[in-house]
Amino acid sequence: MSFQDTEVLIVGAGQAGVAMSEHLGQNGVPHVVLERDRIAERWRTARWDSLVANGPAWHDRFPGMEFNTDPDAFATKEQVADYFVAYAEKIAAPIHCGVEVTSVRKNIGRPGFHAETSEGTINARYVVAATGPFQQPVIPAIVPDDAGIHQIHSNSYRNPDQLPEGATLVVGAGSSGVQIADEIRESGRKVYLSVGPHDRPPRSYRGRDFVWWLGVLNKWEAAAPPQGAEHVTISVSGANGGRTVDFRDLAADGISLVGRTASYDNGIMRFAPDLSDNIANGDANYWSLLDEADAYIERNGLDLPEEPEARILGPEPECVSDPILELDLAGAGVTSIVWATGFSVDYGWLQVDAFNESGKPKHQRGVSVEPGVYFLGLPWQSRRGSSFIWGVWHDAKYLVDHIMIQRGYAHYESSAAARSAPARQLSGAAVSGS
């Protein structure tokens, strides 16, 4: 396969790459999308079997097409992947699958970039890194590989059957950790769940899903997380039809809650004494949203049913009031650890001056400090909603608007050069004829 040079090179054909292609196509901008696997591959092969979207189908989609399911249902991972394949076909996105981009470098002495791929080279005026934030699974260097404990990241977890017999410690209480822990418990295993700082919104309240409440309360538009809450996860789930995550219920079902995983030594796992505070802060976040929702309903005269039972929380579990600070893994029968501890980025292929000392992109709403380079699909890229499917679509529109502005500057540059050429020629002729 050989590629023609293009104006915009998009690397990655997940939700970000498809969204970028749609907006570029609508503006008539020549572009190509290169994907090393299949469209939306991570939804198919880098998620556990029972995963569903965290938002209902009416909300977690692009504006141009609905899911082929109940609007209030939570799409399965296969449905999400199929959705993006169908969407790419609908917009005739110029996607080439099975092509890996190995390097992108700035051209020297002229605009644009030169890309090396597994199928040849390609030059582009602009480059969009649409590979998303879930690139390198992060497992904290706490338990050594030779500790005799089976350790996997949530990225590699598929179902309980792949784990050895025995109890499991799940580290991380965001949406992934909570769902995985509950699924492993349902398989009949003993589960310990390490709970760190988190937000805990209601799945729904007074007949509206939490995504609706965050929308009408303008919380999706928050430009940055609160100071000190940069690493706070959201404990919300669409599993089992969508239910509010309540750690009291998880404890009542048999999951032993522990605090943030702190250290490991000679078979002993130690946890921070922060479990009670983490649960209390999550509760405060929960009640705060209920208060804001009630005030919004009253202020706008909405006819939504009252839900007083939503404010009733169960008693504090014993594992919270008398927390486990040390756990002998072997003594507790723990044979496996699932690390639901997030991801880091890997832009080793993008060899431009656009990253800080930690390897994270330096950008403003996805516009890189390196002119001509753009990032798409990052959490908090422009707002809290950037990590949702619909948020990526709107971020892509902003980037394409920026590219259109830059195209205007480039057109003026070439037009100005063309206008000045006759004058230079005339000047040269006058000199030679003098």
Contacts in CASP RR format, 6 or more apart in sequence:
PFRMAT RR
TARGET T0000
AUTHOR 0000-0000-0000
METHOD contacts of the structure
MODEL  1
MSFQDTEVLIVGAGQAGVAMSEHLGQNGVPHVVLERDRIAERWRTARWDS
LVANGPAWHDRFPGMEFNTDPDAFATKEQVADYFVAYAEKIAAPIHCGVE
VTSVRKNIGRPGFHAETSEGTINARYVVAATGPFQQPVIPAIVPDDAGIH
QIHSNSYRNPDQLPEGATLVVGAGSSGVQIADEIRESGRKVYLSVGPHDR
PPRSYRGRDFVWWLGVLNKWEAAAPPQGAEHVTISVSGANGGRTVDFRDL
AADGISLVGRTASYDNGIMRFAPDLSDNIANGDANYWSLLDEADAYIERN
GLDLPEEPEARILGPEPECVSDPILELDLAGAGVTSIVWATGFSVDYGWL
QVDAFNESGKPKHQRGVSVEPGVYFLGLPWQSRRGSSFIWGVWHDAKYLV
DHIMIQRGYAHYESSAAARSAPARQLSGAAVSGS
1 96 0 8 1.000
1 99 0 8 1.000
1 119 0 8 1.000
1 120 0 8 1.000
2 119 0 8 1.000
2 120 0 8 1.000
3 32 0 8 1.000
3 96 0 8 1.000
3 117 0 8 1.000
3 119 0 8 1.000
3 120 0 8 1.000
3 121 0 8 1.000
3 122 0 8 1.000
4 122 0 8 1.000
5 122 0 8 1.000
5 123 0 8 1.000
5 124 0 8 1.000
6 30 0 8 1.000
6 31 0 8 1.000
6 32 0 8 1.000
6 122 0 8 1.000
6 123 0 8 1.000
6 124 0 8 1.000
7 29 0 8 1.000
7 30 0 8 1.000
7 31 0 8 1.000
7 124 0 8 1.000
7 125 0 8 1.000
7 126 0 8 1.000
8 24 0 8 1.000
8 29 0 8 1.000
8 30 0 8 1.000
8 31 0 8 1.000
8 32 0 8 1.000
8 124 0 8 1.000
8 125 0 8 1.000
8 126 0 8 1.000
8 127 0 8 1.000
8 128 0 8 1.000
8 403 0 8 1.000
9 31 0 8 1.000
9 32 0 8 1.000
9 34 0 8 1.000
9 101 0 8 1.000
9 104 0 8 1.000
9 113 0 8 1.000
9 115 0 8 1.000
9 122 0 8 1.000
9 124 0 8 1.000
9 126 0 8 1.000
9 127 0 8 1.000
9 128 0 8 1.000
10 17 0 8 1.000
10 20 0 8 1.000
10 21 0 8 1.000
10 24 0 8 1.000
10 31 0 8 1.000
10 32 0 8 1.000
10 33 0 8 1.000
10 34 0 8 1.000
10 128 0 8 1.000
10 130 0 8 1.000
11 33 0 8 1.000
11 34 0 8 1.000
11 101 0 8 1.000
11 104 0 8 1.000
11 127 0 8 1.000
11 128 0 8 1.000
11 129 0 8 1.000
11 130 0 8 1.000
11 131 0 8 1.000
11 349 0 8 1.000
11 350 0 8 1.000
12 33 0 8 1.000
12 34 0 8 1.000
12 35 0 8 1.000
12 36 0 8 1.000
12 130 0 8 1.000
12 131 0 8 1.000
13 33 0 8 1.000
13 34 0 8 1.000
13 35 0 8 1.000
13 38 0 8 1.000
13 39 0 8 1.000
13 40 0 8 1.000
13 88 0 8 1.000
13 93 0 8 1.000
13 95 0 8 1.000
13 97 0 8 1.000
13 130 0 8 1.000
14 35 0 8 1.000
14 39 0 8 1.000
14 40 0 8 1.000
14 41 0 8 1.000
14 42 0 8 1.000
14 43 0 8 1.000
14 84 0 8 1.000
14 130 0 8 1.000
15 40 0 8 1.000
15 84 0 8 1.000
15 377 0 8 1.000
15 389 0 8 1.000
15 392 0 8 1.000
15 393 0 8 1.000
16 130 0 8 1.000
16 131 0 8 1.000
16 132 0 8 1.000
16 376 0 8 1.000
16 377 0 8 1.000
16 392 0 8 1.000
16 396 0 8 1.000
17 33 0 8 1.000
17 128 0 8 1.000
17 130 0 8 1.000
17 376 0 8 1.000
17 396 0 8 1.000
18 33 0 8 1.000
18 39 0 8 1.000
18 40 0 8 1.000
18 62 0 8 1.000
18 84 0 8 1.000
18 87 0 8 1.000
18 88 0 8 1.000
18 91 0 8 1.000
18 93 0 8 1.000
18 95 0 8 1.000
19 62 0 8 1.000
19 376 0 8 1.000
19 392 0 8 1.000
19 393 0 8 1.000
19 395 0 8 1.000
19 396 0 8 1.000
19 397 0 8 1.000
20 31 0 8 1.000
20 33 0 8 1.000
20 128 0 8 1.000
20 130 0 8 1.000
20 376 0 8 1.000
20 396 0 8 1.000
20 399 0 8 1.000
20 400 0 8 1.000
21 31 0 8 1.000
21 33 0 8 1.000
21 88 0 8 1.000
21 91 0 8 1.000
21 93 0 8 1.000
21 94 0 8 1.000
21 95 0 8 1.000
22 62 0 8 1.000
22 87 0 8 1.000
22 91 0 8 1.000
22 93 0 8 1.000
22 393 0 8 1.000
22 396 0 8 1.000
23 396 0 8 1.000
23 397 0 8 1.000
23 399 0 8 1.000
23 400 0 8 1.000
24 31 0 8 1.000
24 400 0 8 1.000
24 403 0 8 1.000
25 31 0 8 1.000
25 91 0 8 1.000
27 400 0 8 1.000
27 404 0 8 1.000
29 400 0 8 1.000
29 403 0 8 1.000
29 404 0 8 1.000
29 407 0 8 1.000
31 94 0 8 1.000
32 94 0 8 1.000
32 96 0 8 1.000
32 122 0 8 1.000
32 124 0 8 1.000
33 93 0 8 1.000
33 94 0 8 1.000
33 95 0 8 1.000
33 96 0 8 1.000
33 130 0 8 1.000
34 95 0 8 1.000
34 96 0 8 1.000
34 99 0 8 1.000
34 100 0 8 1.000
34 101 0 8 1.000
34 117 0 8 1.000
35 41 0 8 1.000
35 95 0 8 1.000
35 96 0 8 1.000
35 97 0 8 1.000
35 98 0 8 1.000
35 99 0 8 1.000
36 97 0 8 1.000
36 98 0 8 1.000
36 99 0 8 1.000
36 100 0 8 1.000
36 101 0 8 1.000
36 118 0 8 1.000
37 45 0 8 1.000
37 97 0 8 1.000
37 98 0 8 1.000
38 44 0 8 1.000
38 85 0 8 1.000
38 97 0 8 1.000
38 98 0 8 1.000
39 81 0 8 1.000
39 84 0 8 1.000
39 85 0 8 1.000
39 88 0 8 1.000
39 95 0 8 1.000
39 97 0 8 1.000
40 80 0 8 1.000
40 81 0 8 1.000
40 83 0 8 1.000
40 84 0 8 1.000
40 85 0 8 1.000
41 81 0 8 1.000
42 134 0 8 1.000
43 77 0 8 1.000
43 78 0 8 1.000
43 80 0 8 1.000
43 81 0 8 1.000
43 84 0 8 1.000
44 77 0 8 1.000
44 78 0 8 1.000
44 81 0 8 1.000
46 134 0 8 1.000
46 155 0 8 1.000
47 77 0 8 1.000
48 154 0 8 1.000
48 157 0 8 1.000
48 158 0 8 1.000
48 159 0 8 1.000
48 179 0 8 1.000
48 180 0 8 1.000
48 183 0 8 1.000
49 158 0 8 1.000
49 159 0 8 1.000
50 159 0 8 1.000
50 179 0 8 1.000
50 183 0 8 1.000
50 239 0 8 1.000
51 76 0 8 1.000
51 77 0 8 1.000
51 179 0 8 1.000
52 74 0 8 1.000
52 75 0 8 1.000
52 76 0 8 1.000
52 77 0 8 1.000
52 238 0 8 1.000
52 239 0 8 1.000
52 241 0 8 1.000
53 60 0 8 1.000
53 74 0 8 1.000
53 75 0 8 1.000
53 76 0 8 1.000
53 77 0 8 1.000
53 80 0 8 1.000
53 238 0 8 1.000
53 389 0 8 1.000
54 60 0 8 1.000
54 74 0 8 1.000
54 175 0 8 1.000
54 236 0 8 1.000
54 237 0 8 1.000
54 238 0 8 1.000
54 388 0 8 1.000
55 74 0 8 1.000
55 209 0 8 1.000
55 211 0 8 1.000
55 238 0 8 1.000
55 388 0 8 1.000
56 71 0 8 1.000
56 72 0 8 1.000
56 73 0 8 1.000
56 74 0 8 1.000
56 209 0 8 1.000
56 211 0 8 1.000
57 66 0 8 1.000
57 67 0 8 1.000
57 69 0 8 1.000
57 70 0 8 1.000
57 71 0 8 1.000
57 72 0 8 1.000
57 73 0 8 1.000
57 74 0 8 1.000
57 75 0 8 1.000
58 66 0 8 1.000
58 71 0 8 1.000
58 72 0 8 1.000
59 209 0 8 1.000
59 211 0 8 1.000
59 212 0 8 1.000
59 388 0 8 1.000
59 390 0 8 1.000
60 75 0 8 1.000
60 211 0 8 1.000
60 388 0 8 1.000
60 389 0 8 1.000
60 390 0 8 1.000
61 67 0 8 1.000
61 83 0 8 1.000
61 389 0 8 1.000
61 390 0 8 1.000
62 87 0 8 1.000
62 389 0 8 1.000
62 390 0 8 1.000
62 393 0 8 1.000
63 390 0 8 1.000
63 393 0 8 1.000
64 87 0 8 1.000
65 83 0 8 1.000
65 86 0 8 1.000
65 87 0 8 1.000
65 90 0 8 1.000
67 75 0 8 1.000
67 79 0 8 1.000
67 83 0 8 1.000
68 79 0 8 1.000
69 75 0 8 1.000
69 79 0 8 1.000
72 209 0 8 1.000
73 241 0 8 1.000
74 238 0 8 1.000
74 239 0 8 1.000
74 241 0 8 1.000
74 242 0 8 1.000
75 83 0 8 1.000
80 389 0 8 1.000
88 95 0 8 1.000
96 119 0 8 1.000
98 118 0 8 1.000
99 117 0 8 1.000
99 118 0 8 1.000
99 119 0 8 1.000
100 117 0 8 1.000
100 118 0 8 1.000
101 115 0 8 1.000
101 116 0 8 1.000
101 117 0 8 1.000
101 349 0 8 1.000
102 116 0 8 1.000
102 117 0 8 1.000
102 118 0 8 1.000
102 349 0 8 1.000
103 115 0 8 1.000
103 116 0 8 1.000
103 349 0 8 1.000
103 351 0 8 1.000
104 113 0 8 1.000
104 114 0 8 1.000
104 115 0 8 1.000
104 116 0 8 1.000
104 127 0 8 1.000
104 349 0 8 1.000
104 350 0 8 1.000
104 351 0 8 1.000
104 352 0 8 1.000
105 113 0 8 1.000
105 114 0 8 1.000
105 115 0 8 1.000
105 351 0 8 1.000
105 352 0 8 1.000
106 112 0 8 1.000
106 113 0 8 1.000
106 114 0 8 1.000
106 352 0 8 1.000
106 370 0 8 1.000
107 113 0 8 1.000
107 114 0 8 1.000
107 123 0 8 1.000
111 125 0 8 1.000
111 410 0 8 1.000
112 123 0 8 1.000
112 124 0 8 1.000
112 125 0 8 1.000
112 126 0 8 1.000
112 372 0 8 1.000
113 123 0 8 1.000
113 124 0 8 1.000
113 125 0 8 1.000
113 126 0 8 1.000
113 127 0 8 1.000
113 352 0 8 1.000
113 372 0 8 1.000
113 373 0 8 1.000
114 121 0 8 1.000
114 122 0 8 1.000
114 123 0 8 1.000
115 121 0 8 1.000
115 122 0 8 1.000
115 123 0 8 1.000
115 124 0 8 1.000
115 127 0 8 1.000
125 372 0 8 1.000
125 410 0 8 1.000
126 372 0 8 1.000
126 373 0 8 1.000
126 374 0 8 1.000
126 403 0 8 1.000
126 406 0 8 1.000
127 350 0 8 1.000
127 372 0 8 1.000
127 373 0 8 1.000
127 374 0 8 1.000
128 374 0 8 1.000
128 375 0 8 1.000
128 376 0 8 1.000
128 399 0 8 1.000
129 347 0 8 1.000
129 350 0 8 1.000
129 361 0 8 1.000
129 373 0 8 1.000
129 374 0 8 1.000
129 375 0 8 1.000
129 376 0 8 1.000
130 376 0 8 1.000
130 377 0 8 1.000
131 347 0 8 1.000
132 345 0 8 1.000
132 376 0 8 1.000
132 377 0 8 1.000
132 378 0 8 1.000
133 343 0 8 1.000
133 345 0 8 1.000
133 377 0 8 1.000
133 378 0 8 1.000
133 379 0 8 1.000
133 387 0 8 1.000
134 155 0 8 1.000
134 342 0 8 1.000
134 343 0 8 1.000
135 343 0 8 1.000
135 344 0 8 1.000
135 345 0 8 1.000
135 346 0 8 1.000
136 343 0 8 1.000
136 344 0 8 1.000
136 345 0 8 1.000
136 346 0 8 1.000
137 153 0 8 1.000
137 154 0 8 1.000
137 155 0 8 1.000
137 156 0 8 1.000
137 339 0 8 1.000
137 342 0 8 1.000
137 343 0 8 1.000
138 153 0 8 1.000
138 339 0 8 1.000
138 341 0 8 1.000
138 342 0 8 1.000
138 343 0 8 1.000
138 344 0 8 1.000
139 151 0 8 1.000
139 153 0 8 1.000
139 339 0 8 1.000
139 341 0 8 1.000
140 171 0 8 1.000
140 261 0 8 1.000
140 339 0 8 1.000
140 341 0 8 1.000
142 261 0 8 1.000
142 263 0 8 1.000
142 264 0 8 1.000
143 149 0 8 1.000
143 151 0 8 1.000
143 264 0 8 1.000
143 269 0 8 1.000
143 337 0 8 1.000
144 264 0 8 1.000
145 151 0 8 1.000
147 264 0 8 1.000
147 267 0 8 1.000
149 329 0 8 1.000
149 334 0 8 1.000
149 335 0 8 1.000
149 336 0 8 1.000
149 337 0 8 1.000
150 163 0 8 1.000
150 164 0 8 1.000
150 335 0 8 1.000
150 336 0 8 1.000
150 337 0 8 1.000
151 336 0 8 1.000
151 337 0 8 1.000
151 339 0 8 1.000
152 162 0 8 1.000
152 336 0 8 1.000
152 337 0 8 1.000
152 338 0 8 1.000
152 339 0 8 1.000
153 338 0 8 1.000
153 339 0 8 1.000
153 340 0 8 1.000
153 341 0 8 1.000
153 342 0 8 1.000
154 176 0 8 1.000
154 177 0 8 1.000
154 180 0 8 1.000
154 338 0 8 1.000
154 339 0 8 1.000
154 340 0 8 1.000
154 341 0 8 1.000
154 342 0 8 1.000
155 343 0 8 1.000
157 180 0 8 1.000
157 338 0 8 1.000
159 183 0 8 1.000
160 183 0 8 1.000
160 184 0 8 1.000
160 187 0 8 1.000
160 189 0 8 1.000
161 187 0 8 1.000
163 184 0 8 1.000
163 189 0 8 1.000
163 335 0 8 1.000
163 336 0 8 1.000
163 338 0 8 1.000
164 335 0 8 1.000
164 336 0 8 1.000
165 335 0 8 1.000
166 189 0 8 1.000
166 190 0 8 1.000
166 333 0 8 1.000
166 334 0 8 1.000
166 335 0 8 1.000
166 336 0 8 1.000
167 189 0 8 1.000
167 190 0 8 1.000
167 191 0 8 1.000
167 192 0 8 1.000
167 332 0 8 1.000
167 333 0 8 1.000
167 334 0 8 1.000
167 335 0 8 1.000
167 336 0 8 1.000
168 181 0 8 1.000
168 184 0 8 1.000
168 189 0 8 1.000
168 190 0 8 1.000
168 191 0 8 1.000
168 192 0 8 1.000
168 334 0 8 1.000
168 335 0 8 1.000
168 336 0 8 1.000
168 337 0 8 1.000
168 338 0 8 1.000
169 191 0 8 1.000
169 192 0 8 1.000
169 193 0 8 1.000
169 194 0 8 1.000
169 261 0 8 1.000
169 269 0 8 1.000
169 327 0 8 1.000
169 329 0 8 1.000
169 334 0 8 1.000
169 336 0 8 1.000
169 337 0 8 1.000
169 338 0 8 1.000
170 177 0 8 1.000
170 180 0 8 1.000
170 181 0 8 1.000
170 184 0 8 1.000
170 191 0 8 1.000
170 192 0 8 1.000
170 193 0 8 1.000
170 194 0 8 1.000
170 337 0 8 1.000
170 338 0 8 1.000
170 340 0 8 1.000
171 194 0 8 1.000
171 261 0 8 1.000
171 337 0 8 1.000
171 338 0 8 1.000
171 339 0 8 1.000
171 340 0 8 1.000
171 341 0 8 1.000
172 193 0 8 1.000
172 194 0 8 1.000
172 195 0 8 1.000
172 196 0 8 1.000
172 233 0 8 1.000
172 339 0 8 1.000
172 340 0 8 1.000
172 341 0 8 1.000
173 181 0 8 1.000
173 193 0 8 1.000
173 194 0 8 1.000
173 195 0 8 1.000
173 196 0 8 1.000
173 198 0 8 1.000
173 233 0 8 1.000
173 235 0 8 1.000
173 247 0 8 1.000
173 278 0 8 1.000
173 340 0 8 1.000
174 198 0 8 1.000
174 233 0 8 1.000
174 234 0 8 1.000
174 235 0 8 1.000
174 340 0 8 1.000
175 233 0 8 1.000
175 234 0 8 1.000
175 235 0 8 1.000
175 236 0 8 1.000
175 237 0 8 1.000
175 245 0 8 1.000
176 340 0 8 1.000
176 342 0 8 1.000
177 193 0 8 1.000
177 338 0 8 1.000
177 340 0 8 1.000
178 193 0 8 1.000
178 235 0 8 1.000
178 237 0 8 1.000
178 245 0 8 1.000
178 250 0 8 1.000
179 237 0 8 1.000
179 239 0 8 1.000
180 338 0 8 1.000
180 340 0 8 1.000
181 191 0 8 1.000
181 193 0 8 1.000
181 250 0 8 1.000
181 255 0 8 1.000
181 338 0 8 1.000
182 239 0 8 1.000
182 250 0 8 1.000
182 253 0 8 1.000
182 255 0 8 1.000
183 239 0 8 1.000
184 191 0 8 1.000
184 338 0 8 1.000
185 191 0 8 1.000
185 250 0 8 1.000
185 253 0 8 1.000
185 254 0 8 1.000
185 255 0 8 1.000
190 256 0 8 1.000
190 332 0 8 1.000
190 333 0 8 1.000
191 254 0 8 1.000
191 255 0 8 1.000
191 256 0 8 1.000
192 255 0 8 1.000
192 256 0 8 1.000
192 257 0 8 1.000
192 258 0 8 1.000
192 324 0 8 1.000
192 327 0 8 1.000
192 332 0 8 1.000
192 334 0 8 1.000
193 247 0 8 1.000
193 250 0 8 1.000
193 255 0 8 1.000
193 256 0 8 1.000
193 257 0 8 1.000
193 258 0 8 1.000
194 258 0 8 1.000
194 259 0 8 1.000
194 260 0 8 1.000
194 261 0 8 1.000
194 271 0 8 1.000
195 247 0 8 1.000
195 257 0 8 1.000
195 258 0 8 1.000
195 259 0 8 1.000
195 260 0 8 1.000
195 275 0 8 1.000
195 278 0 8 1.000
195 279 0 8 1.000
196 233 0 8 1.000
196 259 0 8 1.000
196 260 0 8 1.000
196 274 0 8 1.000
196 275 0 8 1.000
196 278 0 8 1.000
197 229 0 8 1.000
197 231 0 8 1.000
197 232 0 8 1.000
197 233 0 8 1.000
197 260 0 8 1.000
197 274 0 8 1.000
197 278 0 8 1.000
197 281 0 8 1.000
198 232 0 8 1.000
198 233 0 8 1.000
198 234 0 8 1.000
198 235 0 8 1.000
198 278 0 8 1.000
198 281 0 8 1.000
198 282 0 8 1.000
199 232 0 8 1.000
199 233 0 8 1.000
199 234 0 8 1.000
199 235 0 8 1.000
199 282 0 8 1.000
199 285 0 8 1.000
200 234 0 8 1.000
200 235 0 8 1.000
200 236 0 8 1.000
200 244 0 8 1.000
200 245 0 8 1.000
200 246 0 8 1.000
200 247 0 8 1.000
200 282 0 8 1.000
200 283 0 8 1.000
200 285 0 8 1.000
200 286 0 8 1.000
201 210 0 8 1.000
201 213 0 8 1.000
201 214 0 8 1.000
201 234 0 8 1.000
201 236 0 8 1.000
201 285 0 8 1.000
201 286 0 8 1.000
201 289 0 8 1.000
202 210 0 8 1.000
202 244 0 8 1.000
202 286 0 8 1.000
202 289 0 8 1.000
202 290 0 8 1.000
202 310 0 8 1.000
203 209 0 8 1.000
203 210 0 8 1.000
203 236 0 8 1.000
203 237 0 8 1.000
203 238 0 8 1.000
203 242 0 8 1.000
203 243 0 8 1.000
203 244 0 8 1.000
203 245 0 8 1.000
204 210 0 8 1.000
204 242 0 8 1.000
204 244 0 8 1.000
205 213 0 8 1.000
205 289 0 8 1.000
205 290 0 8 1.000
205 293 0 8 1.000
205 307 0 8 1.000
205 310 0 8 1.000
206 293 0 8 1.000
206 297 0 8 1.000
206 304 0 8 1.000
206 305 0 8 1.000
206 306 0 8 1.000
206 307 0 8 1.000
206 310 0 8 1.000
207 304 0 8 1.000
207 305 0 8 1.000
207 307 0 8 1.000
208 293 0 8 1.000
208 304 0 8 1.000
210 236 0 8 1.000
210 289 0 8 1.000
211 388 0 8 1.000
213 219 0 8 1.000
213 289 0 8 1.000
213 292 0 8 1.000
213 293 0 8 1.000
213 296 0 8 1.000
214 220 0 8 1.000
214 384 0 8 1.000
216 296 0 8 1.000
217 289 0 8 1.000
217 292 0 8 1.000
217 293 0 8 1.000
217 296 0 8 1.000
219 384 0 8 1.000
220 383 0 8 1.000
220 384 0 8 1.000
220 385 0 8 1.000
220 388 0 8 1.000
221 383 0 8 1.000
221 384 0 8 1.000
221 385 0 8 1.000
222 383 0 8 1.000
222 384 0 8 1.000
223 380 0 8 1.000
223 382 0 8 1.000
223 383 0 8 1.000
224 380 0 8 1.000
225 232 0 8 1.000
225 380 0 8 1.000
225 384 0 8 1.000
235 245 0 8 1.000
235 247 0 8 1.000
235 282 0 8 1.000
236 244 0 8 1.000
236 245 0 8 1.000
237 243 0 8 1.000
237 245 0 8 1.000
246 313 0 8 1.000
247 257 0 8 1.000
247 279 0 8 1.000
247 317 0 8 1.000
247 320 0 8 1.000
248 313 0 8 1.000
248 314 0 8 1.000
248 315 0 8 1.000
248 316 0 8 1.000
248 317 0 8 1.000
250 257 0 8 1.000
251 257 0 8 1.000
251 317 0 8 1.000
251 319 0 8 1.000
251 320 0 8 1.000
252 317 0 8 1.000
256 319 0 8 1.000
256 324 0 8 1.000
257 275 0 8 1.000
257 279 0 8 1.000
257 317 0 8 1.000
257 319 0 8 1.000
257 320 0 8 1.000
257 323 0 8 1.000
258 271 0 8 1.000
258 275 0 8 1.000
258 319 0 8 1.000
258 323 0 8 1.000
258 324 0 8 1.000
258 327 0 8 1.000
259 271 0 8 1.000
259 272 0 8 1.000
259 273 0 8 1.000
259 274 0 8 1.000
259 275 0 8 1.000
259 278 0 8 1.000
259 323 0 8 1.000
260 271 0 8 1.000
260 272 0 8 1.000
260 274 0 8 1.000
260 275 0 8 1.000
260 278 0 8 1.000
261 269 0 8 1.000
261 270 0 8 1.000
261 271 0 8 1.000
261 272 0 8 1.000
262 270 0 8 1.000
262 271 0 8 1.000
262 272 0 8 1.000
263 269 0 8 1.000
263 270 0 8 1.000
264 270 0 8 1.000
267 328 0 8 1.000
267 329 0 8 1.000
267 330 0 8 1.000
268 326 0 8 1.000
268 327 0 8 1.000
268 328 0 8 1.000
268 329 0 8 1.000
269 326 0 8 1.000
269 327 0 8 1.000
269 329 0 8 1.000
269 334 0 8 1.000
270 325 0 8 1.000
270 326 0 8 1.000
270 327 0 8 1.000
271 323 0 8 1.000
271 324 0 8 1.000
271 325 0 8 1.000
271 326 0 8 1.000
271 327 0 8 1.000
273 323 0 8 1.000
273 325 0 8 1.000
275 319 0 8 1.000
275 320 0 8 1.000
275 323 0 8 1.000
276 316 0 8 1.000
276 320 0 8 1.000
276 321 0 8 1.000
276 323 0 8 1.000
279 316 0 8 1.000
279 320 0 8 1.000
283 313 0 8 1.000
287 311 0 8 1.000
290 310 0 8 1.000
290 311 0 8 1.000
296 302 0 8 1.000
297 304 0 8 1.000
327 334 0 8 1.000
345 359 0 8 1.000
345 360 0 8 1.000
345 361 0 8 1.000
347 354 0 8 1.000
347 355 0 8 1.000
347 359 0 8 1.000
347 361 0 8 1.000
350 373 0 8 1.000
352 368 0 8 1.000
352 370 0 8 1.000
352 373 0 8 1.000
353 369 0 8 1.000
353 370 0 8 1.000
354 361 0 8 1.000
354 362 0 8 1.000
354 363 0 8 1.000
354 368 0 8 1.000
354 369 0 8 1.000
354 370 0 8 1.000
354 373 0 8 1.000
355 361 0 8 1.000
355 362 0 8 1.000
356 362 0 8 1.000
361 368 0 8 1.000
361 375 0 8 1.000
361 378 0 8 1.000
362 368 0 8 1.000
362 369 0 8 1.000
363 369 0 8 1.000
363 374 0 8 1.000
363 375 0 8 1.000
363 378 0 8 1.000
363 381 0 8 1.000
365 381 0 8 1.000
365 382 0 8 1.000
365 395 0 8 1.000
365 398 0 8 1.000
365 399 0 8 1.000
366 374 0 8 1.000
366 375 0 8 1.000
366 376 0 8 1.000
366 378 0 8 1.000
366 381 0 8 1.000
366 382 0 8 1.000
366 395 0 8 1.000
366 398 0 8 1.000
366 399 0 8 1.000
367 374 0 8 1.000
367 399 0 8 1.000
367 402 0 8 1.000
368 374 0 8 1.000
368 375 0 8 1.000
371 406 0 8 1.000
372 406 0 8 1.000
374 399 0 8 1.000
374 402 0 8 1.000
374 403 0 8 1.000
375 381 0 8 1.000
376 392 0 8 1.000
376 395 0 8 1.000
376 396 0 8 1.000
376 399 0 8 1.000
377 386 0 8 1.000
377 387 0 8 1.000
377 392 0 8 1.000
377 395 0 8 1.000
378 386 0 8 1.000
379 386 0 8 1.000
379 387 0 8 1.000
380 386 0 8 1.000
380 387 0 8 1.000
381 395 0 8 1.000
382 394 0 8 1.000
382 395 0 8 1.000
382 398 0 8 1.000
383 391 0 8 1.000
385 391 0 8 1.000
386 392 0 8 1.000
386 395 0 8 1.000
END
